[in-house]
Amino acid sequence: MEKYDSRIDIYIGQAADFAQPILKRIRALAHEACPEIIEAMKCGVSFILTIKEPSAVWLLSKTTALLAFGKAH
């Protein structure tokens, strides 16, 4: 599995203008901080996956950009 997923570029490109630079920055910081992460699309949603937990997901709408972190129990 590739570390960078071209579908994420499309996902970011479809975000609201205000959200695009934020999402690009989050993406760059995530790869810088944790080089082993892998990007993926699941059910039409962009995920940042890690070999170790936690993982992150971002959700976009016309007016909102949300970044959430999760950890399995």
Residue frames as a rotation matrix with the C-alpha (Angstrom) as fourth column:
MET 1
0.581 0.814 0.000 0.00
0.814 -0.581 0.000 0.00
0.000 0.000 -1.000 0.00
GLU 2
-0.155 -0.620 0.769 1.33
0.587 -0.684 -0.433 3.42
0.795 0.384 0.470 -0.95
LYS 3
-0.583 -0.122 -0.803 1.97
0.775 -0.380 -0.505 6.03
-0.244 -0.917 0.316 1.74
TYR 4
-0.691 0.359 -0.628 0.36
-0.363 -0.923 -0.129 8.77
-0.625 0.139 0.768 -0.37
ASP 5
-0.317 0.701 0.639 -3.02
0.770 0.583 -0.259 8.16
-0.554 0.410 -0.724 -1.94
SER 6
-0.958 -0.097 0.270 -3.87
0.257 -0.709 0.657 10.29
0.127 0.699 0.704 -4.98
ARG 7
-0.069 0.997 0.043 -7.54
0.697 0.017 0.717 10.13
0.714 0.080 -0.696 -3.98
ILE 8
0.132 0.043 -0.990 -6.62
0.901 -0.421 0.102 12.29
-0.413 -0.906 -0.095 -0.98
ASP 9
-0.881 -0.446 -0.160 -5.43
0.317 -0.805 0.502 15.01
-0.353 0.392 0.850 -3.39
ILE 10
-0.598 0.747 0.291 -8.88
0.278 -0.148 0.949 14.91
0.752 0.649 -0.119 -5.01
TYR 11
0.190 0.670 -0.718 -10.58
0.921 0.133 0.367 14.88
0.342 -0.731 -0.591 -1.59
ILE 12
-0.279 -0.380 -0.882 -8.63
0.690 -0.718 0.091 17.96
-0.668 -0.583 0.463 -0.49
GLY 13
-0.979 -0.139 0.147 -9.28
0.202 -0.613 0.764 19.65
-0.016 0.778 0.629 -3.84
GLN 14
-0.296 0.948 0.114 -13.04
0.471 0.041 0.881 19.26
0.831 0.315 -0.458 -3.31
ALA 15
-0.145 0.188 -0.971 -12.89
0.973 -0.151 -0.174 20.88
-0.179 -0.970 -0.161 0.13
ALA 16
0.891 0.454 -0.031 -13.93
0.451 -0.890 -0.071 24.47
-0.060 0.050 -0.997 0.71
ASP 17
0.498 -0.724 0.478 -11.29
0.148 -0.472 -0.869 27.04
0.855 0.503 -0.128 -0.22
PHE 18
0.430 -0.316 0.846 -10.58
-0.824 -0.520 0.225 27.87
0.369 -0.793 -0.484 3.43
ALA 19
0.790 -0.008 0.612 -10.04
-0.394 0.760 0.518 24.20
-0.469 -0.650 0.597 4.32
GLN 20
0.916 -0.390 -0.091 -7.60
0.152 0.550 -0.821 23.24
0.370 0.739 0.563 1.56
PRO 21
0.097 -0.955 0.279 -4.45
-0.423 -0.293 -0.857 24.88
0.901 -0.035 -0.433 2.99
ILE 22
0.148 0.025 0.989 -5.32
-0.983 0.112 0.145 23.57
-0.107 -0.993 0.041 6.47
LEU 23
0.888 0.266 0.375 -5.74
-0.245 0.964 -0.105 20.01
-0.390 0.001 0.921 5.20
LYS 24
0.695 -0.710 -0.114 -2.55
0.048 0.205 -0.978 20.20
0.717 0.674 0.177 3.14
ARG 25
-0.061 -0.721 0.690 -0.67
-0.772 -0.404 -0.491 21.38
0.633 -0.563 -0.532 6.23
ILE 26
0.397 0.281 0.874 -2.17
-0.820 0.536 0.201 18.65
-0.412 -0.796 0.443 8.44
ARG 27
0.999 -0.017 -0.036 -1.26
-0.005 0.847 -0.532 16.06
0.039 0.532 0.846 5.82
ALA 28
0.360 -0.930 0.071 2.34
-0.160 -0.137 -0.978 17.29
0.919 0.341 -0.198 5.61
LEU 29
-0.088 -0.366 0.926 2.70
-0.954 -0.235 -0.184 17.45
0.285 -0.900 -0.329 9.40
ALA 30
0.728 0.422 0.540 1.26
-0.571 0.810 0.136 13.95
-0.380 -0.407 0.831 9.80
HIS 31
0.898 -0.423 -0.126 3.78
0.215 0.669 -0.711 12.50
0.385 0.611 0.691 7.32
GLU 32
0.108 -0.890 0.442 6.62
-0.404 -0.446 -0.799 14.47
0.909 -0.092 -0.407 8.90
ALA 33
0.016 -0.027 0.999 5.76
-0.998 -0.053 0.015 13.41
0.052 -0.998 -0.028 12.45
CYS 34
0.128 0.145 0.981 5.02
-0.364 0.927 -0.090 9.79
-0.923 -0.346 0.171 11.62
PRO 35
-0.410 -0.396 -0.821 6.74
-0.870 -0.100 0.483 8.66
-0.274 0.913 -0.304 8.40
GLU 36
-0.983 -0.010 0.185 5.17
0.027 0.980 0.198 5.18
-0.184 0.200 -0.963 8.55
ILE 37
-0.214 0.974 -0.074 1.60
-0.224 -0.123 -0.967 6.45
-0.951 -0.190 0.245 8.11
ILE 38
-0.887 0.105 0.450 -0.45
0.454 0.381 0.805 5.29
-0.087 0.918 -0.386 5.17
GLU 39
-0.612 0.719 -0.329 -3.31
-0.659 -0.694 -0.289 7.26
-0.436 0.039 0.899 3.63
ALA 40
-0.885 0.402 0.236 -6.51
0.464 0.805 0.369 5.54
-0.042 0.435 -0.899 2.59
MET 41
-0.555 0.830 0.053 -10.10
-0.786 -0.544 0.293 6.21
0.273 0.121 0.954 1.57
LYS 42
-0.923 0.353 -0.152 -12.74
0.383 0.877 -0.290 4.19
0.031 -0.326 -0.945 3.39
CYS 43
-0.042 0.998 -0.041 -16.44
0.964 0.030 -0.266 4.65
-0.264 -0.051 -0.963 2.62
GLY 44
0.388 0.186 0.903 -15.64
0.672 -0.727 -0.139 7.92
0.630 0.661 -0.407 0.83
VAL 45
0.990 -0.093 0.110 -13.83
-0.144 -0.689 0.710 9.36
0.010 -0.718 -0.696 3.85
SER 46
0.323 -0.946 -0.037 -10.12
-0.257 -0.050 -0.965 10.16
0.911 0.321 -0.259 4.02
PHE 47
0.996 -0.073 -0.057 -8.15
0.079 0.360 0.930 8.33
-0.047 -0.930 0.364 6.70
ILE 48
0.134 -0.990 0.040 -4.59
-0.780 -0.130 -0.612 8.62
0.611 0.051 -0.790 7.91
LEU 49
0.938 0.222 -0.264 -3.62
-0.068 0.869 0.490 5.16
0.339 -0.441 0.831 9.10
THR 50
0.112 -0.927 0.358 -0.72
-0.972 -0.178 -0.157 4.30
0.209 -0.330 -0.921 11.34
ILE 51
-0.201 -0.265 -0.943 0.96
-0.091 0.964 -0.252 1.02
0.975 0.036 -0.218 12.09
LYS 52
-0.786 0.004 -0.618 0.65
0.611 0.152 -0.777 1.97
0.091 -0.988 -0.122 15.75
GLU 53
0.307 0.938 0.160 -2.42
0.839 -0.346 0.420 3.63
0.450 0.005 -0.893 17.17
PRO 54
0.045 0.998 -0.047 -3.98
0.185 -0.055 -0.981 6.17
-0.982 0.035 -0.187 17.23
SER 55
-0.557 -0.076 0.827 -5.21
0.830 -0.008 0.558 6.79
-0.036 0.997 0.067 13.69
ALA 56
-0.611 0.320 -0.724 -6.83
-0.052 -0.929 -0.366 9.92
-0.790 -0.186 0.584 12.33
VAL 57
-0.224 0.598 0.769 -9.73
0.972 0.199 0.128 10.78
-0.077 0.776 -0.626 10.06
TRP 58
-0.841 0.080 -0.535 -10.74
-0.027 -0.994 -0.107 14.08
-0.541 -0.075 0.838 8.56
LEU 59
-0.124 0.892 0.435 -14.23
0.940 0.246 -0.236 14.95
-0.318 0.379 -0.869 7.46
LEU 60
-0.951 -0.262 -0.164 -15.13
0.181 -0.902 0.391 17.83
-0.251 0.342 0.906 5.18
SER 61
0.183 0.957 0.226 -18.21
0.901 -0.071 -0.427 19.82
-0.393 0.282 -0.875 4.37
LYS 62
0.322 -0.012 0.947 -18.76
0.675 -0.698 -0.239 23.18
0.664 0.716 -0.217 2.68
THR 63
0.569 -0.003 0.822 -18.22
-0.340 -0.912 0.231 25.04
0.749 -0.411 -0.520 5.98
THR 64
0.726 -0.221 0.652 -16.34
-0.628 0.174 0.758 22.66
-0.281 -0.960 -0.013 8.26
ALA 65
0.157 -0.703 -0.694 -13.09
-0.370 0.610 -0.701 20.72
0.916 0.367 -0.164 8.43
LEU 66
0.737 0.173 0.654 -12.86
-0.676 0.238 0.698 18.19
-0.035 -0.956 0.293 11.27
LEU 67
-0.165 -0.810 -0.563 -9.82
-0.480 0.565 -0.671 16.21
0.861 0.160 -0.482 12.32
ALA 68
0.669 0.431 0.605 -10.43
-0.740 0.312 0.596 13.37
0.069 -0.847 0.528 14.76
PHE 69
-0.484 -0.843 -0.233 -8.08
-0.733 0.537 -0.419 10.84
0.478 -0.032 -0.878 16.35
GLY 70
0.661 0.745 0.093 -9.10
-0.691 0.555 0.464 7.38
0.294 -0.371 0.881 17.47
LYS 71
-0.595 -0.798 0.098 -7.68
-0.768 0.528 -0.364 4.47
0.239 -0.292 -0.926 19.40
ALA 72
0.134 0.613 -0.778 -8.96
-0.215 0.785 0.581 0.94
0.967 0.090 0.237 19.70
HIS 73
0.587 0.152 0.795 -9.62
-0.798 -0.053 0.600 -0.41
0.134 -0.987 0.091 23.14
